[in-house]
Structure formats: structure tokens, C-alpha cells
Amino acid sequence: MSDSEQNRFTARASRYARVGANVGGVAARIAGGMLMGRSSDGDRRNAAALTAALGGLKGPLMKVAQLLATIPEAVPAEYAEELRKLQSEAPPMGWTFVKRRMIAELGPDWQTRFAEFEKEPAAAASLGQVHRATTLDGRKLACKLQYPDMESAVEADLSQLDLLFSIHRRMSNVIDTREIKLEISDRIREELDYTREASHARLYADVLAQEPLVRVPQVETSLSTRRLLSLEWLEGEKMLNFTSEDEAVRNRLATAMFKAWWHPFSHVGIIHGDPHLGNYTVFRDEQGQPGGINLLDYGCIRIFPPSFVGGVIDLYRGLLEGDEARVVHAYEVWGFKKLNRELIDILSIWARFIFGPLLDDRVRTIADGVSPGEYGRKEAFKVHQALKEKGPVTIPREFVFMDRAAIGLGGVFLHLGARLNFHTLFNAEIADFSVDKVAEAQAKALARAGL
């Protein structure tokens, strides 16, 4: 075994030990509590302990926990509430480590390839950190540098993902989480490949090229590798800074969000699977007014088969027209198995919630009278209670990030307090929809992006 292989093995073994001790200890407490009988107080205490254990670890497993918190009923409500508190912030690498990592990516003369490279990171997250830089010809960049040995950390953390799902299985077996685990594992592994993320950024720049409300950063290919991604620095302000602006401004930003999400999905079959407020900033136009949004992060992009997109549109139109056969067909296309009358009715509780604003031809908020923290919780509870009697159900893997992203997008609309006719916006996006058109457009767009 070479020195580098030994180092990776040692790092992974250390990670296994820490993850197993921290999370496994909480799982053991939960198992003991099950023998004595569950209580809401006990669940809250154990949920807080699990959050503390994960927060202490930082890194990929914390990112997985955050994902689970946003997928309705993937974990019990008490746990989801605590896991939402986790912040995707890791201690930044010091300058000495940054220099070593940059040498590994661009060579010993890496600093001569920049006019400026700021020593302090502008942001630090679970898999890497971002530094502001300037090219030799004066262009501003955001350089995302991956932390060392992230592959080992990810594999160690994903190997322990069963522990998190075992918590759910001990409390409830109405949702079969096997496909959820596979989907999360694949997407997290993809996020390690910054070459792929660069292609995702090119893909979105292509698909949204004619959309003035959304800006996508250009990739600086000569300063990017599999572990370093250099993108154009887009000036912008935090979305939350605009929640008290005039309704017209808030509606404009919400419309930009809608188009940034639904246009790529309905035309090319792709979604931005992480609609977190931190992944968007607001740019100002030439008059200094809020003009639209900058779409910043392309690690969590989901590319769907065109047939799946067709299933989404079929479900929408089936619900809109009361066409039950079309609704059933949509669920089958999505990959739900062993469908019967009761299960279809249960799934449609959730479908009507997700599609509700799109079905309602009027100006409205995304969910009248519901706070961002409560968005979807009542409907998820209804589904969970119904599945206790009629389940279990296996969630198809394509559904996981589609569902998560829809909830996250709705949360942004709620924060903005936007009032729009979502029905009109959606129907404009699907006016000339066909599966064949999506298949053709997707193939061309993926080829242009190098995917």
C-alpha cells in the first residue's frame, strides 16, 4: 500500500470510528427507548442528541442529515425539526492548507495564474470553501476548493447512512427508505466531481440563456479541475434582504425563482435539487433596482429521463381535468409499485398539495396562511397516518429530489411573501410540451455541456 493509499485508509478508518461512536450511541439510546415505550419528550431529547452528534462531525454526513430533514416523512417530525437547525458550515482550511491544495490542483506556480487570490475564504461549506480571486485580465472569480480527503469522508459517512434510516425503521415502517438512500448516496458522490459541476453550470447557462431574470456564472475552464471550480463572481445580495421590499419586487424575484426551476425541468428535464436561500443572490439592474437572481451552486443537479417529466405533466393535467386514468399512469411512470385504490388516494393527498398552487387559476401566495417552517407538514402527516393503515410504500428514487426541491422552492416563495398566478406561469412553461421535444432538447443540451 502506497503512502497516499495508507493515508486515505487511515482517514476513512478514523471517520468510521467517529461516525459510528457518535451516531451509533444515539441509535442505541433510541433502541433502548423503544423497549421502554416512546414518548414525545424522549423523541425530542434523542433528536437533539443526534443533531449534536452530527453537528460535531461536520462534513458530508451533516449534509446528508440536512437533506433528510427536507424530505417529508423520511425521518420522524421531531428529528426533522432538529436536523433543520444544522448549518452547512465546516471550519475553513487555513492558508497553509489552501496553498497545498492549490499546488495539488494547479501546480507549484499556481499563484502566478491569478492577479489576486484572497487568503480568507468568502464562504465555507460541508465539502469545500470559496475564495474570491481575480484573473490576470481583471475578471472576478469565485474559486471553490474541495477539502482534502473528501472522498474518504463521503464513503465513510455514506456507509453509516443505514444508521440514520434504522432510526426511522424502528419508529415507523410506512415509508420504505431504500431508494431514498441510493438516491442521496449517488447525488452526494456526484457533488465531489467539480468537473461535472462545471458541466452543470454550462448546461444551465445554455438552457437559461434567453431568461433575463436569471444569471448563471461562466466557468473559467483553465482554472478548474476535478477538485477546484472557478466560476465568474456574480455580484448580488442575500435573498432575505428583500423580504420587506414592495410586493412588486418580491413578486419579480419569485417569478425569477419559478423560471429558474420550472423552465429547465419542463424543457430539458433537469432540476436544481438544492433550492436553499444561500444558493441564490439578487442582482440589481442598471437603475439600481432588484433585477432578478444569480443562480450560484451546481453541485446538486438532477437529470431526469424525459418520460419522468412526462409523468409530472400527466399528473398535473390529470388532477386539473379529473382524469383518474391519467393520474394512475403518471404514478406508474414515476415508478410507484403495487398501486391500488387506497394507495392512489393517499399519494394524491401529497400530489394535490405540491400541485395546488399550479392548479388554482388566481393570484395567491404559494400556501395561504402557512409559515415556511410548517410548509407541507400537515399534508405529510396525513399521508403518514394513512400509510400506517395501507402502506408501506417504496418511494421511487427519481421522486426524492423532485419532491425535496419543490418543498424548498415553496419555502423561498413563502419567505418572499410573493403573490402570483402560479397557474398562469406554469402553463406558459408547458404550453408546447411533449416528451419527444424534451428528449431532443435534453440530448442537444447535454452534448453542448459535455455531459
N, C-alpha and C positions, 0 to 999 in steps of 0.2 A: 504494500500500500504506500503510495507517494505521500509526501508531506501535505500537499493540498487535500488529498483524499482523506488523510488522517484527521486534518483539521475539520473537514466537513462532517466526518463521522463523529468526532468529539463534540462539535457544536450541536449536532442532531441529538446525540445521546443526552447531553445536558438539557436540551429543550424538552425531550421526552420526560426527563425526571421532574423538571419544574412544573410542566403542564399536568403530568399525572398526579403529582403531590397536591397541587393547588385545587384543580378541578375535581380530581378523584376524591379528595377529602370532603368536598361539599356533596358530591354524589352519594358518598357513604352516609352522610348525615340525613340526606333526603330519604334514602332507603330505610334508615332506622325510623324516621318519622312516619313512613308508610306503615310500618309494623304497629306503631302506637296509634295510628289514625291521623289523617291530615287535618290541618286547621289553617284558616287564612292567615293567622298570625305567624304560624310556623312557616308557611309558604313565603311570606314576606321576609322573614328572617333569613331563610335559606337563599332566597333570591338576592338579598343584599350581600350575603356571604359569597355567592357565586360571582356577582358583579365585582366585588372587591378582589377576588382571586384573579379574574380576567384582567381587570384594570392594572393589577400589579405586573402582569406579564407583558403588556403592550403587544405590538406586532400583529401578525396575521390572525391569530385566534380571536383577538379583540374585534377585528374587522368582521370575522365570521359571526361573532355574537351580535354585532350591530345589525348584520343582515337578517339574522333570525328574528330580531326584535321588530323588524318591519314587515315580516311575512305573517299575515294574520293566522293565528292558531298554530304556528309552528312550535311555539312554546307557550306554557300557561300564562295568563294575563299578568299575574304578579311578577313573573320573570321578565316578560316583555317590557313592563314598565321600568324595572330596574336596569335592564340591559340598554334601554334607550339613553340612559344617563352617561354611558361610556363615551368618552371623547376620543376620536381617532387621532390622538396626538402621542407621538413617541419622543423620547429625549433626543434632540438633534445631535448629529455627529459633530465633533469638534473639528477645527480647521486641519489638524494633523491627519485625521481620518479622511476628511474630504480630499485632501491632496493625494493621499494614497489611492483613493477610489478613482479620482480623475486620471491619475497616471495609468491605472489599470485599464481605463476606458479609452483614453485618447493619446497615451504615450507620455514620456517624460517631459516633452516640450509643450504640454497642453496649454499652459498659461499664455504662450506666445500666440495662440489661436483666438484669444479674446482681447479686446481693448480693455475690458474690465470684467472682473468676476467677484461678486461680493462674498466676503468671508462668512458673514452671518446669514443663515437661511431665512428666506421670506416666509416659509411655511414648513412644518414638519408633520408627517402623517404616519400611517401604520407600516408602509412598505418603503418609503423613501422621503427625501426632503427636497425643497425647491430653493434654488439660488437665483437671484437676479444677475444678469450678465449683459454685456454689450459686445456685438460683433466688431470686427476690425473696421467695417464700413459704417458703424454707428447705429445699427438696429438693436432694439431692446429684446432680450430673451428671458424666458423662464426655463431654467435648466433643472430638470428633475433627476436626481441622482439616487439610485437604489441603495439601501443599506447593505452592508456586507453580509454574505451568507444567508440571504433571504430564502433561497430555495430550500435549504435545510430547515429553516424555521417554519416555512409553509408546510413542508411534508410532515414535520413533527406535529404541528398543530392540527393538520387535517386528519392525521392518524388518531387523534383524540376526539375528533368531532362526534364519534359514536357516544362518547360520554355525555355530551350535551343532549343528544337525541334520546339517550337512555333515560334521562330525567323526564322527558316528555312521555316516553312509553310507559314509565312507571305510574304516571298520573292519568294518562288517557291514551287509549289506542284507537281513537276515532279517525285520526289522520295518519296515514302511512307515510313516514318521512324519508323512505329510502331514496326516492327520486330527488327530493329536495337536497339531500346530502350530496348526491352525484353532481347535481347542477351547481351547487355552491362550490364544490371542490374544483370543477372544471373552470369556472369563472375566476376563482382566486388564482389558480395556476396561470391562466392567461394574463392576469394583471402583472405577472413577473416579467413578461416579454415586452419591453418597451419598443422593440421593432414592430410588433403587432399593434401596439397603441399608436405609433406613428402612422401606420396604415389606416387605423380607425379615424384619426384626425383628418387625413387626406380624404377619406370616404365621406365624412361629414361636411368638409369644405366643398366637395363636389355636389353632394345632394342638396345642400342649403345655399348654393352659390347665388341663387336668384331671390333669396329671402333677406330683405333689408333689416328686418327686426332682430336677426341673429348673426353674430360674428363668430367665426371659427379661426383659431390661430393657425398660421402657416408653420410647417415643420422645417427646421433647419437640419437637413439631412447630413450635412458634412460634420455636424457636431452632435450626432446622435448615434447610439449603439444599442445593444440589447439591454443594457443596464443604465443608460443615460439618454434622456429625451429632452431635446432643446426645441422649444416652441416659441413663436412670436409672443412677446409680452403684450397682452391686451389691457390697456388702462380701464379701470372700472371701479365701481363702489359696491359695497355689500347690498344684497337684495333687501335685507331687513331695514336698511336705512330709508326705504321708500314706503314703508307700511302706513305712514301718516300723510303721504302725499295726496293730492287731489285724486278723485276717483278715476278721472281720465288717464292719469299717469299710471295708476295701479292696473287699470284695465289694459293699457298698452303693454305693460310688462307681462301680464298674464297671457295676453294674446301671443306675445313672443315665445313664452314658455310652451304654450299649446302647439304652436307651429314647429318649434324645435323638437318636440317629442312626436307628434302625430304625423307630420309630413314625412319624415324618414321611414316611419313604420308603414304607413299606408301606401307609399310609393316604391320603397326599396326593401321593406321587410327587416328594418333594423331599429333597435331602441337603445337609448341611453339608459342603462339599468340602474343608475345611481343618482336620482334626481334630488340630491341633497343641496340645501341652500348654499353650502360652501363651494359647490361646483359651478356657480353662476355669479357673474358680477354684472352691473348695469353700466352701459356706456352712455355718454352724453353726445348729442348731435352738435353741429357747428354753432347752433344758437345757445348751447349750454344746457339744453333740456334733455331729460332722460329719453334716449332714443331706442333702446332695446337691450338685449342681453348678450354677454360674452359667454360662450359655452367652453368650459376650461379643461375638463378632465375626460379622457377617452379610454381609461383602463377597463371599465365595466360596460362593454358594448355587447349586445346580444343580436346575433344574426339568425333570423328565423327562416324556415322553409316557406316559400310563397303560399303553400297550402294552408299553413297555420294562420297566416294573415287573412286568407280567405275565410277560415273558420271564425275569426274575430268579427269580420264584416257580416258573415252569415248570422252569427249570434245577435249582433246589433239589429239587423233587419228583421230577424225572426221575432225578437222581442217587440220591435216597433210595430210590426204588422200582425202580431198574434199568430205567427206561423209556427206551430209546435214542431212540425217535421223538420223545419229549417234549424230550430234551436237544438233538437236532438242530433242532427247531422253535425252541427258545429262542435258539440261536446265530443262526438266521436272523432272528428278531425283533430281536435286538441289532444286526444289520447286518453280520455277517461274510459275506464273499463267497467264491464258488468253493470251497465246502466239499466235502471228500472224506473217506474213512475215516481216512487218516493225519492230516489236519489236525484232525479232530474229536477224535481220541485225544490229540493234542498239547494242544489247548485244554482238554481235560478234566483234564490234569495240574494246570493252574493253577486250574480251577474246583473241583476236589476239595480243593485247598489252602485256597482262600478259604472254601468252604462246610464244610470239615472239621469245625470245632467245632460247627456247626449241625446236622450230620448225626449226630453222636455223642451218643447219649442217656445221658450220665453227667456227673457233676461233674468238671471238669478245668480246667487252665489253657488259655489260647487256643492255645498251641503248646508242648506239653510239652518242656521242656529246651532251648528256643531263646531266645537273648538278643534284646533289642529291635533291636540293630544287624544281626542276622542274619535277622530275620523275613522270610520269603519269598525269601531269596536263593538257597537250594538249589533250590527249585522253579522260580524264574525261570531259573536256569542250565540246568536240564533242558529247559525249554521252548525256550530259546535254542539249545541244541545240537540238539534235534530239528528246529527250523525251518531250521537250516543245511542239512539234507538235504531237507526237504519244503516249505519256505517259498518266497517270502516271504508274509507275511500283513499285510493292512491292518487296523489297529486302529480300529474304529468310534469316532467322537468321543464318543458317549454313554458309552462304556466307560471313558474316560480318568479322569474324576474319581470315578466309581463305584469303580474299582479303587484309585485313589490313596487315597480316603477309607477304604476297607476296610483297607488296609495301615496307615494312620495310626491308625485305631481299634484295630486289633490291637496296635500298638505301645504304646498307652496301657494296654491290659489287661495287657501284659507288664510294664510299669513298675510297675503296681499289684500284680502277682503274684496277680491275682484267680483264684479257683476257683469256677466257676459251672456250672450246666447250661445252656449256651447253646442247646441243642436245645429245651428247655422254654420259655425266654424267647422264642425266635424263633417257635415255633409258636403261642404266645399272641398274638403280633402279627399273624399271618396267618390266624388261625382262621376269620374270616369274609371272607377276601379275595376280591374279584372285580375285574376290570378296569373294569367298569361302575361299581362303587362308588367306586373310586379316581377315575375321570373326573368323577363327580358331585361328590365331596368336594373335588377339586382346583379345579374351576371355582368353587365357592362360596367356598373359602378364598382363592383368588387375587383374586376380586372384593372380598371384605371387606378384603383387604390393599392394594387399589388397584393391583394388578399386571395 
